[in-house]
C-alpha cells in the first residue's frame, strides 16, 4: 500500500531512530513487552512513562495508570506480571500531599493487580521544567509456557474481540482538560487486565493469536499495527463496536472519532474462529469484560489495512491517526 | 440521548437512496456547501449509495480550508511573539502557513493553546493580565455568535489584553460567486444546516430566484443528507427553484434573532479573500468600528508577510468543485495529511482529507478481494 505514506509520527520515530540504533532480536518484535529467553524460562519486560494531565481524573490518576499501564503491557504479551519499578520526576514545589495521593493510588493498584513495586528512583527538576509529576514504571513477568501471542501472529479467519466499551479513558481526560472542560459522567476505564487475561489464557491459551491494550491512538492504531505486523487485513463492523452513549455524545460534540480515543482498561483479542464464542463468553463473565463484543475479523484481502463497514453499509478505511486528534471548529 | 442514532438508520437510508434513484430521470450535480456535510457524506459513504447520475460536488464550506494563507502567516507571527497566549480551535493547529504551522510555533516555545470556546480565551485574558491573549476567530456564520460574544464580553469586562484575529466568511456570497463563475457545474445546493440555525434562511430566496437554483437547508446525519438530496432532485426534476427546509428540527426561517442582533453589533460586512478562490466582495465579517480596538490585526501590525502557495496544490479547484480531490496530481503522493500542501488536506472537514482518510484513493479492485463484510458497498 504505497499510498499510505508509511507509518505515522510515533511509529516513524521508532522505526527510523530507536530501532536502527538499538537493533536486537528481542526489540525487533515491537510488542508491548520484550520476550527474553533465559534458558530456564521466558521473561517478559516492559516499560512506560506517564505524563498525563491532569494528575487526577474521573476514574483514576497518574498513579493508577502507571501501575496498570505496565501491568497491561505485560499481560497482553502473555506474561504474568510480577515486579515493577517506579521512577518519579517531580517538579520543584510539587505538593507533598499530592505526591502522597499519587503513591497511595499506586500502592492500591499494585495490590489489586497482584504485583510488587520492588525498586525505584526520584529526581527533582527545577520549577517550570516539569508538569508537576512524571512517572516511569518498568515491569517484568513470567511468560506462560506454551503461549505464543504476538502482534505478528494474527491470521486470516481470526475473530477480533474487544473486552468492553471504547474511548472511555480518553474522553474522561478530555472532559477535565483545561480549555475543554465539559460536564459529563464519563469515567476512565483505568484497570489492571492481568486477571481477566489470565482466565482467557487458562481456558483458550492456544487459540489467542494476538492481544493488545488499545491505549493511545485507540482501537484504530492497535488494529492497524496488528494488521501491519501480521501482513493481514482487518475488517470491523462499526455498529458492533461498543461505545458508551455519553462517550459517543462527547465525541460528536468535539468532532472526534471514538475509534481513535485512548483506553486504559480494555484489551483486543485476535482469536481462532472456533474458540471465539467461548472466549467472548468468558470475557463477559468477568467484571472487567461484561460489555465485551465481537467486532470484526481478519482477512487475507487488503493486507495491512483496517476497513470498517458503516451503518449505511458502505466501507471506509480507518488509517492510523497522525498525532493527536484535534477538536474541530464546528 | 436523542438524535444520535435515529438519523443513522441504514435500512431507512437505503430505502431513501432507492427513492432518489426512482425520482431521478437524468444526471444532476448537487453541491453540499458545508465541510461538515462533506465529512459526513464521505464517512458514511452516502455518495456510494446514490444513483450513478447524482454527483455530489464538495463546496467551500470548510472554514480552516478557506482561511487565507496571509492570515495564517499573520497568526504564526503573532503566536511566536513573547508575551502572547495564542488560542485557537484545534483543527487550525496543523494548517500549513508559508513556512510553518501553529504546532511548530508551539514546539519552538510559543504559547499556543487549543480552546473549545472563545469565551475560554476571554477567561484566560482575565487570568493573565500581563499577557496578550489572541483568539483566532475563523469560521462561517455558525461560529460567529460565540466569537462575537467573546469580544462583547471582553469589552464589557474591559479586558484590553484580549483581541481576535478575525477571518469570518459568509455562505450567501460564496454561493453567488460559485453560480457566477465560468464553467460552473452546480445545479442545486444543500445549504449548511448549522449556518441556517443561526441566520435562518431569509437571505436565500433572492439567490434561488436570481440563479434559478434549488436551495435546500440540510442537516448532517445520513438521513438528513439523503432527505436534502431527495428534495433537491425533486425540485430539479420539476424545474422548480425554491428555498426549502429539510432540517426543521433545528432551523427556522428567521433563525436565532438574539445571535443576529449581536452579530450586527459586533461585526460589519467586508470583502474577504478565500484561500484557493480569491477575493469575494462582501463575503466576510470584520469587527465593527465600536469593537475595532479588539482586532488583533490592528493591535499587532504584522507587516512584511510574503506568502507562497505550493505550485503543486490544486485546492482552489477542489474548493470550487471543479475537480475531485483524487483528480489532483499531488493527491496521496506529495500531499498527504502528514505532509499537507494545502488546507483541504489538513482539516478533517477538508474534501482532500476526507477522501484520503476514508480511503477514497483505493481503487475498487484493491478493495474487491476484501471478503464478505465488504460486499454490498459501492453499489450506486
Interface residues (C-beta under 8 A of the other chain):
Chain A: X3 X5 X8 X9 X179 X180 X182 X233 X235 X237 X245 X246 X248 X249 X252 X254 X255 X296 X297 X299 X300 X301 X302 X305 X307 X309 X310 X311 X312 X313 X314 X315 X316 X317 X319 X322 X323 X326 X327 X328 X329 X330
Chain B: X1 X4 X8 X9 X10 X13 X14 X36 X42 X43 X44 X45 X46 X48 X49 X63 X64 X87 X89 X90 X91 X92 X93 X94 X113 X114 X115 X116 X120 X138 X139 X140 X142 X143 X194 X222 X332 X336 X337 X338 X339 X347 X348 X349 X356 X357 X358 X359 X361 X362 X366 X367 X368 X369 X370 X371 X373 X374 X376 X377 X378
